[in-house]
Amino acid sequence: MKAVAQRVSRASVSVEGRIVGRIDEPGLLVLLGVHRDDGQHDAARLAEKIWNLRMLEDEESCQSAGAPLLVVSQFTLYGAVRKGRRPSWTAAAGRERSEPLYEEFVRCLRVLGAVVETGAFGAAMEVSLVNSGPFTLIVDTADLA
């Protein structure tokens, strides 16, 4: 799994002009991609890592600050651009695999105590955010010890 975690002052996600998820206070916007080889263990490891990352003001984590997260699915994080001009999506998991793992990631965050808002899986979404810092990290389970 791969996540782009951005520290935000506020963020929202809309589908067809209707807001489906929003955080109105400092927290994290997490764009989440699922690799074709990922499993439940990856969802749990990534959720714990992001929940405890000290990305907020004064080196606080979402866990220590009680800050909310907005999680948005984004399969394009596994787009490969090595050849030509058209991205390849072969590393990204298909919907039948990625949707349950996306939901497992969100469930794991909630079990840890997080307040989590979400986008609409697989929908064409518009994401709005006020990036704070800016402070953005890419976290990949392939890189976690």
C-alpha positions as CSV (number, residue, x, y, z in Angstrom):
1,M,0.0,0.0,0.0
2,K,1.1,3.5,-0.7
3,A,-0.2,6.7,1.0
4,V,0.4,10.3,0.4
5,A,-0.3,12.0,3.8
6,Q,-0.7,15.7,3.8
7,R,-1.0,17.9,6.9
8,V,-4.1,20.1,6.3
9,S,-5.9,22.9,8.1
10,R,-9.1,21.5,6.6
11,A,-10.1,19.3,3.6
12,S,-13.1,17.9,1.9
13,V,-14.1,15.6,-0.9
14,S,-17.1,16.0,-3.2
15,V,-18.9,13.7,-5.6
16,E,-21.2,15.3,-8.2
17,G,-21.1,18.6,-6.2
18,R,-22.1,17.0,-2.9
19,I,-19.6,16.8,0.0
20,V,-19.2,13.2,1.1
21,G,-16.3,13.7,3.5
22,R,-14.9,16.7,5.3
23,I,-12.6,17.6,8.2
24,D,-12.8,21.2,9.4
25,E,-9.8,21.2,11.8
26,P,-6.1,20.4,11.5
27,G,-5.5,16.8,10.6
28,L,-4.3,14.6,7.7
29,L,-5.6,14.1,4.2
30,V,-4.5,10.6,3.1
31,L,-4.6,9.5,-0.5
32,L,-4.4,5.7,-0.5
33,G,-3.3,3.4,-3.3
34,V,-3.5,-0.4,-3.1
35,H,-0.9,-2.6,-4.8
36,R,-2.0,-5.9,-6.5
37,D,0.1,-7.9,-3.9
38,D,-1.2,-6.1,-0.8
39,G,-3.1,-7.8,2.0
40,Q,-4.8,-7.1,5.3
41,H,-1.5,-7.0,7.1
42,D,-0.4,-4.1,4.9
43,A,-3.6,-2.2,5.8
44,A,-3.0,-2.6,9.5
45,R,0.7,-1.7,9.3
46,L,0.0,1.4,7.3
47,A,-2.9,2.5,9.5
48,E,-0.7,2.3,12.6
49,K,2.2,4.1,11.0
50,I,0.1,7.0,9.7
51,W,-1.9,7.3,13.0
52,N,1.4,7.7,14.9
53,L,3.4,9.8,12.4
54,R,4.4,13.1,14.1
55,M,3.3,15.3,11.2
56,L,1.2,17.9,13.0
57,E,2.2,21.2,14.7
58,D,4.6,20.8,17.6
59,E,5.5,17.3,16.3
60,E,2.2,15.9,17.3
61,S,0.6,12.8,15.7
62,C,-3.1,12.3,14.9
63,Q,-3.0,9.9,17.8
64,S,-1.5,12.3,20.4
65,A,-3.5,15.3,19.2
66,G,-6.8,13.5,18.5
67,A,-6.7,14.9,15.0
68,P,-9.1,13.7,12.3
69,L,-8.1,12.0,9.0
70,L,-9.8,12.2,5.6
71,V,-9.0,9.1,3.5
72,V,-9.5,9.1,-0.2
73,S,-8.8,6.1,-2.5
74,Q,-6.4,6.9,-5.4
75,F,-5.3,3.9,-7.5
76,T,-3.2,6.3,-9.6
77,L,-0.5,6.2,-6.9
78,Y,0.7,3.0,-8.6
79,G,0.8,4.4,-12.1
80,A,4.1,3.7,-13.8
81,V,5.5,6.1,-16.3
82,R,8.8,4.4,-17.3
83,K,7.8,4.0,-21.0
84,G,6.0,6.3,-23.4
85,R,3.5,8.9,-22.4
86,R,0.6,6.8,-21.1
87,P,0.8,5.6,-17.5
88,S,0.6,1.8,-16.8
89,W,-1.7,0.6,-14.0
90,T,-0.5,-3.0,-13.9
91,A,0.8,-2.6,-10.3
92,A,-2.5,-1.2,-8.9
93,A,-4.9,-3.7,-7.5
94,G,-8.3,-4.1,-9.2
95,R,-11.5,-3.0,-7.5
96,E,-12.3,-6.5,-6.2
97,R,-9.0,-6.5,-4.2
98,S,-8.5,-2.8,-3.5
99,E,-11.9,-1.8,-2.1
100,P,-11.9,-4.3,0.8
101,L,-8.3,-3.3,1.6
102,Y,-9.2,0.4,1.5
103,E,-12.1,-0.4,3.9
104,E,-9.8,-2.4,6.1
105,F,-7.3,0.5,6.3
106,V,-10.2,2.8,7.4
107,R,-11.4,0.2,9.9
108,C,-7.9,-0.2,11.4
109,L,-7.6,3.5,11.9
110,R,-11.0,3.6,13.7
111,V,-10.0,0.7,15.9
112,L,-6.9,2.7,16.9
113,G,-9.3,5.5,17.9
114,A,-9.1,7.8,14.9
115,V,-11.9,10.0,13.7
116,V,-12.0,9.1,10.0
117,E,-13.9,10.7,7.1
118,T,-13.8,9.1,3.7
119,G,-14.3,9.8,0.0
120,A,-16.5,7.6,-2.2
121,F,-14.5,4.6,-3.4
122,G,-14.1,4.5,-7.2
123,A,-16.1,7.7,-7.8
124,A,-14.9,10.7,-9.7
125,M,-14.1,13.0,-6.8
126,E,-13.0,16.6,-6.3
127,V,-10.7,17.0,-3.3
128,S,-10.2,20.4,-1.7
129,L,-7.6,21.1,0.9
130,V,-5.7,23.8,2.7
131,N,-2.2,22.3,2.9
132,S,-0.5,23.3,6.2
133,G,3.2,23.8,6.1
134,P,3.2,22.4,3.5
135,F,4.0,19.0,5.0
136,T,3.6,16.0,2.8
137,L,5.0,12.4,3.2
138,I,4.8,9.4,1.0
139,V,4.5,6.2,3.0
140,D,4.8,2.8,1.3
141,T,4.4,-0.5,3.1
142,A,7.2,-1.9,0.9
143,D,9.6,0.5,2.8
144,L,8.4,-0.2,6.3
145,A,10.6,-2.4,8.5
